[in-house]
Amino acid sequence: MLTSKQRAYLRGLATNESAIMQVGKGGITDNLVKTVSDALEARELIKMSVLENSEYTPRESAEALAEAVGADVVGVIGRKIILYRESEKHKKIELD
């Protein structure tokens, strides 16, 4: 579980990142979950956008994906969601 200080730090890191994936009208599929999990293993911190035609709100998408891949929701800003999961092999981000 992230502290508010860690969350704020991660939000800051994500500011300059661009969204690398989208949740669209297909919703949250097994394929999307696998792709998100792989991306988190490689990067630890990812930003995604939730399209207007998605059946999920950005908050619902963030929570469902976080639960599916074992990640933490760093933030939901507008239609963007930020997820974090510590990498087992490619650890880059140090949290105190």
N, C-alpha and C positions, 0 to 999 in steps of 0.2 A: 504494500500500500504506500502510495506517495504522500509525502507531507506537502503542505501548501507551499513551502519554500522550494521544494524540489519541482513541484508542478510549475511554479512561476519561472524557475530556471529553464525547464524544458520548453515552456511556451516561448521564452526568449530565443532559444536555439531554433525553434521551428519558424520563427518570424520570417526569415529569409529563404526558407525552403518553399519549393512549389509543390502543389498537390500532384502526387504521382499516380493516383488511382481515383476512380469514381464509383459511387454507388448509384446505379440508375434504376430504370423500371424493372430490370431483372431481379432487383433486390439483393439479398445476401445469399449467394449460392455457395456450394461446397468449393467450387473453383475459386471464387473470390476469397473465401476464407484461407485457402491454401496459398494464394498469391500474397495476401496480406501477411500471413505467417512467415513466408519466405522473405518478404521485404523487411519485416521487423528483425529477422535473424541477421540480415545483411546490414541494416542501417540503424536499428534500435528505435529510431524516432521517425515516424512517417506522418505526412499530412495527406488527407483525402478530401475530395469534395462530394457532396451529396446533391445529385441533380434534382431539379424541380419535379421531374416525373417519377421520382422514387416513391414507393409506397410508405417508406419510413421517414420520420423526421430525422434531422441530423443527430439529435440526442439519442433517439432509439437506435439508429445505425451504429453510433459510437459504442453504445453499451452492448449491443448484440455482437458486434465484431470483437470488442475487447474480451467478452466472455468466451467467445468461440476460440480465440487464439491465446488466451491467458495473458492479455496485455492490460495496461492501465490507460484510462481515458485522461489525457492531459488537459484537453479543452475542446469546447465546441464554440466556434466563433462564426456566426452567420451560418453558411452552408458548408463550412470547412470543419473537419474533425482532425484532431491530433492524437495519435496513439503512441505509447511507449512500451517496449518490453526489452528487458536486459538480454543481450545476445550471449549465447553460450560460447561461441567460437570467435566472434568479432567484436569484443567489447571495446567501445570507443568513448562512451559517455560516463564520466565519473560523478556519482551522486554522493553527497556527504550525509 
